[in-house]
Amino acid sequence: MSRRARLRAETTAEIKAIALKLMSAGGPDAISLRAIAREMGMTAGAIYSYFPTRDDLVTTLIGDVYTSVVEAAEAARDAVPADDPGGRILAWAEAVRAWALAGPEGFRLIYGDPVPGYRPPADGPGKAAELRACTGLTGLVAAAWPAAEPLQRTERTYTWDDFDPGLVAHVREHFPGLPPAALALTLRVWGRMHGLVALEIYGHLSPLVHDPAAVYRDEIRDLVASLGL
């Protein structure tokens, strides 16, 4: 990498880091190219050569952040043997929690309040990472489905029409034998994995319990047991 390219990469990384810091302190509204330029001692015109608009910056941030959590979850899952679906679910969940606690501003960016006025591109890096996460999480449920299916007690019989067409197309492409009920279960698993994490990241859990990690681990173990694993 040339010196010019190296300096540009370093400046780009600094811009993104400051954007997340501003968001952490002031919420999504605080992400502003001009505010970042002031923080870095740059002119507004100079920063626009890196990110022409605020939305370009937000798109890049979401792609980076979403990719990082998926990579952490996949690595934790893959460290557990494939014949231990319950262990892989636990590993995925604990990796997501650890990632969120290490960078709560990233969790807020992709799972919290939306950035006002931001419209994500249909095929941007964030969407690619989102689909990757969807594939990973659905794969966990698919592996558990033989044990989980007989235990399902639902109020209705799900059909593919109950879900977003894009989600259905993605799931049926990657898991052609999986029924709609398994997709409904995937959404419920996702909700249980993320619920306590969100409470912890937004400061609602720690004042109530001394060991949030133990509570979370018990929740995921209960989830795994509910799947018959």
BELZIVEN-V66281 format. One record per residue. RES is the residue in three letters. PHI is phi in radians with two decimals (999 if undefined). OMEGA is omega in whole degrees, -180 to 180 (none if undefined). D_LAST is the distance of its C-alpha to the last C-alpha in Angstrom with 1 decimal. Layout:
<<RES,PHI,OMEGA,D_LAST> <RES,PHI,OMEGA,D_LAST>>
This chain:
<<MET,999,-180,49.2> <SER,-1.22,180,52.7> <ARG,-1.08,179,53.6> <ARG,-1.08,-179,53.9> <ALA,-1.15,179,50.4> <ARG,-1.13,179,49.0> <LEU,-1.14,179,50.7> <ARG,-1.16,179,49.5> <ALA,-1.12,179,45.8> <GLU,-1.14,179,46.3> <THR,-1.17,178,47.9> <THR,-1.05,179,45.2> <ALA,-1.10,179,42.5> <GLU,-1.17,177,44.6> <ILE,-1.03,-178,45.0> <LYS,-1.16,180,41.3> <ALA,-1.12,180,40.7> <ILE,-1.19,178,43.4> <ALA,-1.04,179,42.1> <LEU,-1.17,178,38.8> <LYS,-1.13,178,40.7> <LEU,-1.09,179,42.9> <MET,-1.15,179,40.0> <SER,-1.06,-177,38.3> <ALA,-1.44,-171,41.6> <GLY,-2.20,-180,42.8> <GLY,1.46,-177,40.0> <PRO,-0.98,180,39.9> <ASP,-1.08,-173,43.6> <ALA,-1.37,179,44.5> <ILE,-1.30,-177,43.7> <SER,-2.55,179,47.3> <LEU,-1.08,180,48.9> <ARG,-1.15,178,52.1> <ALA,-1.14,178,50.4> <ILE,-1.16,179,48.7> <ALA,-1.06,178,52.1> <ARG,-1.08,-179,53.7> <GLU,-1.07,-177,51.1> <MET,-1.61,-176,51.6> <GLY,1.28,179,55.4> <MET,-1.83,171,55.4> <THR,-1.42,178,57.3> <ALA,-1.04,-180,55.6> <GLY,-1.09,-179,57.0> <ALA,-1.17,-177,55.5> <ILE,-1.23,179,51.9> <TYR,-1.19,176,52.2> <SER,-1.31,176,52.7> <TYR,-1.67,178,49.1> <PHE,-2.39,-175,47.6> <PRO,-1.03,179,50.0> <THR,-2.42,175,48.2> <ARG,-1.04,-179,45.8> <ASP,-1.13,176,43.4> <ASP,-1.08,178,43.5> <LEU,-1.15,-179,42.5> <VAL,-1.09,178,39.7> <THR,-1.06,179,38.4> <THR,-1.14,179,38.4> <LEU,-1.05,-179,36.7> <ILE,-1.08,178,33.9> <GLY,-1.06,179,33.4> <ASP,-1.10,-175,33.4> <VAL,-1.17,-179,31.1> <TYR,-1.10,179,28.5> <THR,-1.11,-178,28.6> <SER,-1.15,180,28.2> <VAL,-1.23,179,25.0> <VAL,-1.15,179,23.5> <GLU,-1.10,178,24.7> <ALA,-1.12,-179,23.2> <ALA,-1.17,180,19.7> <GLU,-1.10,-179,19.9> <ALA,-1.11,179,21.2> <ALA,-1.15,178,18.4> <ARG,-1.05,-175,15.7> <ASP,-1.25,176,17.8> <ALA,-1.38,180,18.2> <VAL,-1.87,-179,14.6> <PRO,-0.97,-178,14.2> <ALA,-1.12,-180,13.2> <ASP,-1.51,176,11.0> <ASP,-2.16,-175,8.6> <PRO,-1.08,178,7.4> <GLY,-1.17,178,5.7> <GLY,-1.13,179,9.0> <ARG,-1.23,176,11.0> <ILE,-1.11,180,10.2> <LEU,-1.09,-179,11.2> <ALA,-1.12,179,14.1> <TRP,-1.05,-177,15.3> <ALA,-1.10,-178,15.4> <GLU,-1.19,176,17.2> <ALA,-1.17,178,19.6> <VAL,-1.10,179,20.6> <ARG,-1.11,-180,21.4> <ALA,-1.08,179,23.3> <TRP,-1.09,-178,25.2> <ALA,-1.12,-180,26.1> <LEU,-1.20,179,27.4> <ALA,-1.28,180,29.4> <GLY,-2.54,-175,31.1> <PRO,-1.03,179,30.8> <GLU,-1.13,177,33.6> <GLY,-1.18,177,31.6> <PHE,-1.04,-180,28.7> <ARG,-1.12,-177,31.5> <LEU,-1.14,-175,33.1> <ILE,-1.72,-178,30.2> <TYR,-2.11,-177,28.2> <GLY,-1.82,-177,31.1> <ASP,-1.13,179,34.5> <PRO,-1.21,175,36.0> <VAL,-1.27,-176,39.1> <PRO,-0.97,176,42.0> <GLY,1.41,-177,43.6> <TYR,-1.46,175,41.3> <ARG,-2.13,-177,40.3> <PRO,-1.20,175,37.9> <PRO,-1.15,-176,38.9> <ALA,-1.11,-175,37.0> <ASP,-2.18,-178,36.3> <GLY,-1.37,-179,36.4> <PRO,-1.11,177,34.3> <GLY,-1.14,179,32.2> <LYS,-1.14,179,31.3> <ALA,-1.07,179,30.4> <ALA,-1.19,178,28.0> <GLU,-1.06,179,26.5> <LEU,-1.16,177,25.8> <ARG,-1.12,177,24.3> <ALA,-1.12,178,21.9> <CYS,-1.05,179,21.2> <THR,-1.09,-179,20.4> <GLY,-1.11,-178,18.1> <LEU,-1.20,177,16.1> <THR,-1.12,177,16.1> <GLY,-1.09,177,15.1> <LEU,-1.09,-180,11.8> <VAL,-1.23,178,11.1> <ALA,-1.05,179,12.7> <ALA,-1.18,-179,10.4> <ALA,-1.52,-170,7.3> <TRP,-0.99,179,9.8> <PRO,-0.97,178,9.9> <ALA,-1.44,-174,6.7> <ALA,-1.41,-173,7.8> <GLU,-0.95,-178,11.4> <PRO,-1.16,-176,12.1> <LEU,-1.63,-175,10.9> <GLN,-1.28,177,13.3> <ARG,-2.19,-176,16.4> <THR,-1.97,-179,19.0> <GLU,-1.41,-177,22.7> <ARG,-2.59,173,23.7> <THR,-1.68,-176,23.2> <TYR,-1.33,171,23.0> <THR,-2.19,-180,25.3> <TRP,-1.11,180,26.1> <ASP,-1.19,-180,29.1> <ASP,-1.36,-172,27.0> <PHE,-2.17,177,26.4> <ASP,-1.01,-177,28.7> <PRO,-1.03,179,30.3> <GLY,-1.12,177,29.9> <LEU,-1.12,180,26.2> <VAL,-1.05,-179,25.8> <ALA,-1.07,-179,28.0> <HIS,-1.15,-178,26.0> <VAL,-1.15,-178,22.6> <ARG,-1.22,176,24.2> <GLU,-1.22,-175,26.0> <HIS,-1.58,-179,23.0> <PHE,-2.36,-171,20.4> <PRO,-1.08,-179,22.8> <GLY,-1.63,-175,20.4> <LEU,-1.45,-179,18.2> <PRO,-1.46,178,19.3> <PRO,-0.99,-180,20.6> <ALA,-1.08,179,17.8> <ALA,-1.25,176,15.4> <LEU,-1.18,176,18.0> <ALA,-1.06,178,18.2> <LEU,-1.13,178,14.5> <THR,-1.04,179,15.2> <LEU,-1.14,178,18.1> <ARG,-1.21,176,16.3> <VAL,-1.08,178,13.7> <TRP,-1.01,-180,16.9> <GLY,-1.07,180,18.6> <ARG,-1.24,178,16.2> <MET,-1.12,-171,16.3> <HIS,-1.64,-174,20.0> <GLY,-1.05,-179,21.2> <LEU,-1.18,178,21.4> <VAL,-1.09,179,22.6> <ALA,-1.08,178,25.4> <LEU,-1.06,-179,26.3> <GLU,-1.25,-178,26.6> <ILE,-1.12,-178,28.6> <TYR,-1.58,170,31.0> <GLY,1.41,-177,31.6> <HIS,-1.60,-172,30.3> <LEU,-1.66,-174,27.6> <SER,-1.00,178,29.4> <PRO,-1.16,-173,32.3> <LEU,-1.77,-176,29.9> <VAL,-2.52,-176,27.6> <HIS,-1.37,-176,28.5> <ASP,-2.28,180,25.2> <PRO,-1.03,-179,23.6> <ALA,-1.09,180,21.3> <ALA,-1.17,178,19.7> <VAL,-1.09,-180,19.4> <TYR,-1.14,-180,17.7> <ARG,-1.08,177,15.2> <ASP,-1.12,178,14.4> <GLU,-1.09,-179,14.1> <ILE,-1.26,175,11.7> <ARG,-1.11,176,9.5> <ASP,-1.13,176,9.9> <LEU,-1.03,-179,9.2> <VAL,-1.05,179,5.8> <ALA,-1.10,-180,5.3> <SER,-1.17,178,7.4> <LEU,-1.59,179,5.5> <GLY,1.40,-177,3.8> <LEU,-1.81,none,0.0>>
